[in-house]
Amino acid sequence: MNPRKRRKSADPPVVRASEIGAYAYCARAWWLGHVQGVSPSETARLEAGTRFHRQHGRGAAQGVWAWRLALFFFALALLAALLALLTLG
């Protein structure tokens, strides 16, 4: 075991948010995986789901950036229109 990862007995265990989510979704599955060490039987489907969610997350992030870019250009167009009105009017 890596000495840097070894926990001192006085240190409280670290509980990650993903573990809380897994427990909230199915306490029995969490117990089987984290306490009993049983691995899921359908690993191919789990890996496919992980790939899908990773790809979806990338698409969602790109959508956020596209929205920000659209807002920037909209603000730029409003500024140009305002300047045109001030100089022509």
N, C-alpha and C positions, 0 to 999 in steps of 0.2 A: 504494500500500500504506500502511496505517495505520502511522505511526512507532512507536506504542506496541506494535504487534504484531510489528514487525520484530525479528528475533533477531540478536544480535551473533554473530559467527562463533565466539567463544570459548565461548558458552553451549552446553551440551549440548542436543540435541533433547528435547522433552517427549514421553514415551510415555504415553498414557492407558490406563487399565485396559480400556476398551472395545476399544482397538486390540489389546491382548494377547489378549483373548477372541476377537476376530475372527480373529487370526492362528492361535490354537490351534484354532479351529473349521475354518478352511480357509486355509492359508498362501497358496495360489495366488490365492484371491479377495482376500485382503488385499493381496497384491503388485499385482494388477491395479488395485485401487481406489486404493491409497495411493502406489504408485510410478509406475504407468503412467497413472493418472488415468481409467481406464475406469469408467463408471457402469453399475450393474446395468440389465438390459433390462426387468425386471419391476417397475418402480417402483410400480405400482398395488398389487400384492400386498405389497410391502415396506411401503408406507404403511398398508395394511389391517392387517398384522401389528403394526406399531408402535402403531396405535390400539387394537388388541385388548390388547396387553400393557400399555399405559397404563391402560386400563379395568380390567384384571385387577389391576394394582397398586393402584389405588384401592380396589377391593373387598377386597383382602387387608389394606390399611391399616385399612379400616372394621372388618374382622373382628377385628383386634388391639385396636382401641379398644373394641369390644363385649365382648371377653373381659376386658379390664381393668375395664370397668364392672361386669360380672357378678361378678368377684372382689371388687370393692369392696363391692357390695351383699351378697354372701355373708358377707364379714367383718363388715359392719354387722349382719346378722342374727345371726351368732354372738355378737357383743358384746351385742346386745339379749337374746338367750337367756341369756347368762351373767349379765347384770344382773338378769334376772327370777328366775333361780335363787338368786342371792345375796340378793335382797330378800324373796322368798317362802319360801325354805328356811332 
